[in-house]
Amino acid sequence: MAMATIKCEFPRHQAMLTLREPHYKGNGVIEYEEVARVPVFVWPNPTMDGLFVVEHQDGTVQRVQPDSLTFLGSKELFDQYDWSQQ
């Protein structure tokens, strides 16, 4: 019996993912500092725990908090914006 290959694609949205690192203060408070922004594709629906699945340019995926994402409405705006200035 021949096996059929089925390709399933989800519509994904372009966004920038903000990467943050924790910095500990002397009084036990943790502050997060933005260290980079990277372009990602965001899957259309959040997970059951409210996280979004993002796909990086190298094909890896991860779950992220919604406040780490900045969506852009069009490919033209996405490509024109210089995130290094933020």
N, C-alpha and C positions, 0 to 999 in steps of 0.2 A: 504494500500500500504506500503510495506516495504521500509525503508530508507537505502540507501547504505552509508557506511562510506568510504570516500576517503582520503587516506593519501598522502600528497604531501611533498616531501623532496627536499631541495635545496642542491647542493654540497656546503659545507662551508670550508673555509680555516682556519687553526690554526694560531693564532697570539698572540702577547702580546699587551695589551692596556696600554699606559702610562697615569696615572692619575696625574693631575697637579692642584695646588691650587694657586690662585692669591695672590701676595704680593704687597702692595702699598708702593711706595716710597714717600718721602716728596715733591717731585716736581710734583706729579700727575701721574707719570709713573707707569704702572702696569707691573710687571714681574711675570712669572709663574714658580713655582718650582715643579720639579717632586717629588711626594710623594710615588708613588708605581707603580708597573707593575703587571697586572693580566692577566691570560690566558683567551682568548675568542675565539669564532668561528665567522668568518666574512662571511656574506652573499655575494654572487658572484658579485652583481652589485650595484653601488652607487645609491643613491636616486637622484631625479631631481635637488636637490640643492647641490649635490656633496658630501654628507655625506655617510658614510658606516653604515649599520646595523650590530651590533655585538650582539652575544648571550653569556651571562655569564654562568658560571657553574651551577648556581641555576635556569637557564631557563629564567631569565629576559633579555629583549632586550633594546637596546638604540642606538641612532644615534651618530656617532662620526666623528671628522675631520680625514681625511686620514693621516695627519702627527702624529697622536696619535697612529698609528698602526705600529708594527714591525712584518713582516711575516717571518715565517721559512719554508723552503722548504720541510721538511719531519717530520714525527712524531718522529723519532729517535732524530733528532737535537732539536726539540721542547722539548722533555722530558729530554735531557741531559744538556741543557743550564741552568746555575745557574744565574737567573736574580737578585738575591739578591746582587750580586757583582757590579751591575751597578749603 
